Amino acid sequence: MRFLFVHGTGVRRERHERLFALVHERLTARFPGAAVDSCYWGDRFGATLGAGGRSVPGLKPAAAAAPDAPDEADAETAEWALLLADPLCELRVLAEAGWTGGSGGGDAAADDDPFAMPGVRAAGTGVLAALAGLPPAPPHPGDELGALLHGTGLAANFPAALDTAARSAEAARAAERATGDPQARELATALARAVAAGALAAAGAEADCTGAERDRLVELLTTRLGGDARVPGARAAALLGRLALRVTTQPLLNARRGSLTVGATPALGDILRYQARGHELREFLHARITASPEPTVLIGHSLGGIALVDLLALAAARGEAVPGTELLVTVGSQAPLLHEFGALTALEPGAKLPYGFPRWLNVYDRHDVLSYLAAPVFPGDPRITDHEIGSRQPFPACHSAYWKQDALYERIEQAVAEAEIG
């Protein structure tokens, strides 16, 4: 009898050597007379950036200096990411920090705007009153704000966003503190941005809104609240911008996109490459399995388990069961989920495992989000057994924690005995 271990996605030579040494030690301890071999495929069939990462915008050579500081567009994107997460955050800054400085005059709102409220720039309470006085659902025909809201998919969420901002304690407190014209102008912009962000956040992926349309929406709302533009150097804006660059992911993604892509290539790329060219790996595995006449227990981790399920099912469907294969053990495998998706190469959606497929022990950890149940996906198939193991580790550590657990090898030993493999 022999065991053949097939590693999973993202594994390369050094990692494989450490992992297989552990598996080899544990299996030979329980099966002293068995051969324990490995099927290392990472270098030959794993994914690489074939063009050196030229497809990645902004990818810098490994020896390049530290990433450039985020530009103005990066800062704006980060700022809006923060506003979408908390539409009232800018108002909260104004409510808590307030302003320093005196009051001043300002122009009246445009006479030809039916929604504008002249004279509200004198104080923050007037700005808040203007917000409360905006129609909850601007008409579409003949009104730019209404047309913009309908055209971006934000019209349905606008009334609630408007009401939330107008009734918020943050807006009321900020209005009390805005006693002069410059403060009222900044408050008008902050309220407009809060309403726009609230509508965008509620719409989520259903919104069809560009950055230019978003900015125009803010501009129109600001005008109707008695403001005219973003106040240069405004206190809340400056603080929010700095905070956004620190706490949102977009600046990090922009600056580190190249290194993140390079780092994710082995794990994610292996899966995508297998989906496109899996026959290469399956042919390699078939040759390794049939190289020995001994009865074989196949152990596949993660993507290795997917490849083995595909290989065995394809062969069985052709009436050419892989010689010597007595037992399949998948550990932390996504094969059952792929079958539910209709994305398992070997089987049509909803199809049963073909005659000739071997016994299948599927080991999972409920905390491992990359492990799935097989038996419920193939109901009534006596060849399949699911077995749960708990590593007490969170994801992703639990995805690799199987191999040090005695419970795994005990269950494999039991399955070998049940299959009467000798």
SEDRENMAR-326596 format. One record per residue (C-alpha): residue in three letters; x, y, z. Coordinates in steps of 0.02 Angstrom, whole numbers, padded with zeros to 5 digits, always signed. Layout:
BEGIN
ALAXYZ...
END
This chain:
BEGIN
MET+00000+00000+00000ARG+00056+00177-00031PHE-00004+00355+00002LEU+00010+00492-00127PHE-00003+00670-00061VAL-00060+00810-00177HIS-00036+00985-00109GLY-00151+01133-00133THR-00150+01306-00208GLY-00008+01428-00180VAL+00117+01298-00120ARG+00292+01310-00189ARG+00448+01206-00160GLU+00503+01265+00012ARG+00328+01261+00085HIS+00297+01091+00005GLU+00453+01015+00082ARG+00402+01069+00257LEU+00222+01013+00234PHE+00261+00845+00157ALA+00391+00807+00291LEU+00253+00826+00421VAL+00129+00719+00324HIS+00262+00587+00290GLU+00310+00575+00473ARG+00130+00557+00533LEU+00079+00429+00402THR+00233+00318+00418ALA+00208+00315+00606ARG+00035+00239+00582PHE+00073+00136+00427PRO+00253+00074+00448GLY+00253-00035+00293ALA+00173+00092+00176ALA+00261+00201+00049VAL+00221+00386+00068ASP+00252+00488-00089SER+00214+00664-00143CYS+00152+00742-00303TYR+00234+00913-00306TRP+00161+01017-00449GLY+00181+01198-00393ASP+00330+01248-00500ARG+00272+01157-00657PHE+00086+01191-00658GLY+00066+01336-00538ALA+00033+01514-00594THR+00164+01647-00623LEU+00158+01823-00693GLY+00215+01774-00866ALA+00240+01953-00926GLY+00324+02008-00767GLY+00168+02094-00703ARG+00154+02218-00845SER-00035+02205-00835VAL-00036+02284-00661PRO-00054+02475-00661GLY+00085+02554-00560LEU+00185+02395-00530LYS+00360+02443-00474PRO+00515+02335-00484ALA+00558+02241-00326ALA+00707+02354-00294ALA+00608+02514-00316ALA+00596+02644-00181ALA+00449+02661-00063PRO+00281+02695-00146ASP+00242+02874-00194ALA+00131+02975-00080PRO-00054+02966-00128ASP-00101+03100-00254GLU-00254+03212-00246ALA-00365+03085-00334ASP-00311+02949-00210ALA-00352+03063-00064GLU-00524+03105-00136THR-00565+02922-00164ALA-00512+02879+00013GLU-00615+03024+00081TRP-00773+02963-00007ALA-00740+02785+00051LEU-00746+02851+00229LEU-00905+02951+00193LEU-00991+02798+00120ALA-00948+02700+00276ASP-01012+02842+00388PRO-01107+02978+00293LEU-01116+03089+00448CYS-00931+03083+00491GLU-00891+03256+00421LEU-01037+03332+00514ARG-00976+03245+00670VAL-00809+03333+00655LEU-00895+03502+00639ALA-01011+03463+00783GLU-00870+03415+00900ALA-00731+03532+00845GLY-00829+03684+00789TRP-00745+03836+00711THR-00637+03982+00758GLY-00656+04149+00671GLY-00790+04280+00641SER-00941+04297+00531GLY-00959+04378+00363GLY-01080+04418+00227GLY-01123+04320+00073ASP-01223+04325-00086ALA-01401+04270-00093ALA-01443+04106-00178ALA-01484+04106-00362ASP-01654+04187-00396ASP-01696+04068-00537ASP-01677+03911-00428PRO-01848+03861-00361PHE-01766+03759-00223ALA-01644+03893-00163MET-01679+03987-00003PRO-01610+04166-00005GLY-01529+04233+00150VAL-01486+04068+00235ARG-01298+04096+00230ALA-01296+04205+00383ALA-01297+04061+00506GLY-01292+03873+00519THR-01471+03859+00581GLY-01529+03936+00418VAL-01429+03807+00320LEU-01508+03667+00418ALA-01680+03742+00389ALA-01643+03747+00204LEU-01598+03563+00208ALA-01761+03520+00297GLY-01854+03620+00165LEU-01788+03526+00015PRO-01919+03422-00075PRO-01893+03238-00029ALA-01913+03180-00209PRO-01862+03313-00337PRO-01959+03296-00499HIS-01870+03223-00648PRO-01926+03334-00794GLY-01848+03505-00806ASP-01747+03497-00645GLU-01563+03455-00650LEU-01556+03386-00472GLY-01705+03274-00503ALA-01639+03216-00670LEU-01470+03180-00593LEU-01544+03079-00450HIS-01649+02976-00569GLY-01508+02955-00693THR-01388+02888-00561GLY-01512+02771-00476LEU-01510+02874-00315ALA-01686+02945-00320ALA-01763+02805-00215ASN-01634+02825-00076PHE-01625+03015-00080PRO-01774+03051+00036ALA-01708+02939+00176ALA-01532+03010+00159LEU-01602+03186+00164ASP-01707+03149+00318THR-01564+03062+00409ALA-01445+03208+00384ALA-01576+03341+00425ARG-01632+03256+00586SER-01461+03205+00647ALA-01392+03269+00811GLU-01227+03300+00722ALA-01309+03421+00600ALA-01402+03512+00739ARG-01245+03533+00844ALA-01141+03589+00695ALA-01276+03716+00647GLU-01273+03790+00822ARG-01086+03817+00809ALA-01090+03892+00634THR-01121+04074+00682GLY-01041+04160+00533ASP-01048+04157+00345PRO-00888+04054+00312GLN-00945+03924+00437ALA-01119+03917+00361ARG-01043+03891+00189GLU-00938+03745+00251LEU-01089+03672+00340ALA-01189+03681+00179THR-01056+03580+00089ALA-01042+03453+00230LEU-01230+03428+00234ALA-01235+03406+00045ARG-01096+03278+00052ALA-01183+03186+00195VAL-01344+03172+00094ALA-01253+03117-00063ALA-01150+02989+00034GLY-01305+02923+00122ALA-01395+02896-00043LEU-01242+02815-00122ALA-01214+02701+00027ALA-01396+02644+00028ALA-01397+02612-00159GLY-01235+02513-00152ALA-01198+02417-00311GLU-01366+02471-00383ALA-01302+02650-00404ASP-01242+02704-00576CYS-01148+02858-00523THR-00981+02924-00583GLY-00867+03034-00481ALA-00915+03183-00590GLU-01101+03150-00563ARG-01072+03133-00376ASP-00979+03299-00371ARG-01116+03384-00471LEU-01246+03316-00351VAL-01150+03390-00205GLU-01131+03555-00297LEU-01318+03568-00333LEU-01365+03525-00155THR-01236+03646-00086THR-01305+03787-00192ARG-01481+03753-00133LEU-01422+03759+00046GLY-01346+03931+00022GLY-01166+03881-00012ASP-01068+03894-00172ALA-00911+03784-00161ARG-00801+03684-00047VAL-00713+03806+00072PRO-00524+03799+00040GLY-00433+03738+00194ALA-00594+03700+00286ARG-00563+03619+00453ALA-00675+03466+00435ALA-00617+03434+00257ALA-00434+03438+00303LEU-00458+03324+00453LEU-00569+03203+00357GLY-00446+03194+00214ARG-00301+03149+00328LEU-00406+03023+00424ALA-00469+02942+00264LEU-00292+02912+00202ARG-00254+02822+00365VAL-00407+02715+00392THR-00475+02668+00220THR-00407+02531+00110GLN-00406+02622-00057PRO-00241+02717-00033LEU-00158+02557+00024LEU-00227+02463-00125ASN-00169+02599-00244ALA+00006+02606-00170ARG+00027+02420-00147ARG-00071+02351-00293GLY+00084+02282-00377SER+00152+02193-00224LEU-00022+02131-00177THR-00044+02057-00351VAL+00126+01974-00345GLY+00090+01904-00172ALA-00082+01838-00220THR-00026+01760-00384PRO+00022+01587-00318ALA-00139+01559-00220LEU-00268+01642-00331GLY-00175+01616-00494ASP-00158+01428-00467ILE-00347+01412-00454LEU-00379+01515-00610ARG-00245+01424-00708TYR-00317+01256-00657GLN-00490+01308-00716ALA-00417+01353-00886ARG-00284+01217-00906GLY-00325+01085-00777HIS-00296+00942-00898GLU-00108+00970-00883LEU-00108+00941-00696ARG-00230+00795-00709GLU-00119+00708-00836PHE+00029+00732-00721LEU-00066+00660-00573HIS-00128+00513-00675ALA+00050+00469-00723ARG+00109+00478-00542ILE-00036+00373-00478THR-00015+00235-00607ALA+00175+00230-00592SER+00158+00100-00453PRO+00053-00060-00452GLU+00020-00045-00265PRO-00153-00001-00200THR-00151+00187-00172VAL-00233+00307-00051LEU-00241+00481-00128ILE-00236+00630-00009GLY-00276+00798-00087HIS-00273+00966+00001SER-00378+01111-00062LEU-00350+01128-00250GLY-00260+00961-00247GLY-00424+00883-00192ILE-00519+00968-00334ALA-00396+00901-00462LEU-00410+00724-00392VAL-00600+00727-00392ASP-00599+00787-00572LEU-00470+00657-00624LEU-00559+00510-00543ALA-00733+00563-00600LEU-00678+00591-00780ALA-00591+00424-00786ALA-00738+00332-00707ALA-00859+00414-00828ARG-00756+00344-00972GLY-00756+00172-00891GLU-00570+00188-00861ALA-00555+00197-00672VAL-00379+00248-00620PRO-00290+00084-00580GLY-00242+00056-00399THR-00346+00196-00325GLU-00433+00125-00173LEU-00474+00279-00069LEU-00483+00467-00097VAL-00456+00584+00051THR-00490+00769+00022VAL-00441+00893+00156GLY-00505+01071+00157SER-00573+01049-00018GLN-00686+01159-00124ALA-00738+01020-00244PRO-00916+01006-00172LEU-00944+01193-00189LEU-00881+01194-00368HIS-01004+01056-00407GLU-01145+01162-00336PHE-01086+01305-00446GLY-01083+01190-00597ALA-00897+01229-00609LEU-00824+01058-00575THR-00740+01002-00736ALA-00786+00819-00721LEU-00972+00830-00687GLU-01123+00916-00760PRO-01221+01022-00635GLY-01320+00908-00521ALA-01242+00749-00589LYS-01201+00602-00477LEU-01029+00528-00457PRO-01004+00395-00591TYR-00989+00209-00560GLY-00807+00167-00529PHE-00771+00319-00422PRO-00680+00259-00263ARG-00726+00282-00080TRP-00712+00465-00031LEU-00670+00533+00141ASN-00694+00721+00145VAL-00617+00810+00295TYR-00672+00986+00339ASP-00660+01117+00477ARG-00813+01228+00496HIS-00698+01377+00529ASP-00605+01344+00367VAL-00704+01443+00239LEU-00616+01348+00101SER-00683+01179+00157TYR-00854+01109+00111LEU-00968+00960+00138ALA-00975+00828+00002ALA-01108+00704+00061PRO-01257+00826+00052VAL-01206+00875-00125PHE-01211+00692-00179PRO-01357+00631-00071GLY-01372+00446-00041ASP-01200+00402-00108PRO-01129+00273+00015ARG-00952+00300-00049ILE-00942+00475+00028THR-00908+00517+00209ASP-00885+00691+00280HIS-00781+00708+00438GLU-00762+00866+00541ILE-00600+00916+00625GLY-00584+01068+00737SER-00414+01151+00749ARG-00475+01293+00861GLN-00388+01409+00741PRO-00471+01551+00644PHE-00461+01567+00457PRO-00341+01564+00365ALA-00232+01470+00491CYS-00360+01329+00504HIS-00343+01292+00317SER-00167+01226+00348ALA-00190+01165+00526TYR-00257+00993+00479TRP-00087+00913+00457LYS-00031+00924+00637GLN-00190+00850+00710ASP-00192+00669+00764ALA-00379+00664+00730LEU-00346+00677+00543TYR-00230+00528+00538GLU-00342+00427+00653ARG-00486+00453+00534ILE-00378+00407+00383GLU-00324+00249+00473GLN-00506+00206+00506ALA-00552+00237+00323VAL-00408+00126+00263ALA-00470-00014+00377GLU-00648+00006+00316ALA-00589-00004+00135GLU-00486-00159+00180ILE-00332-00091+00093GLY-00180-00197+00126
END
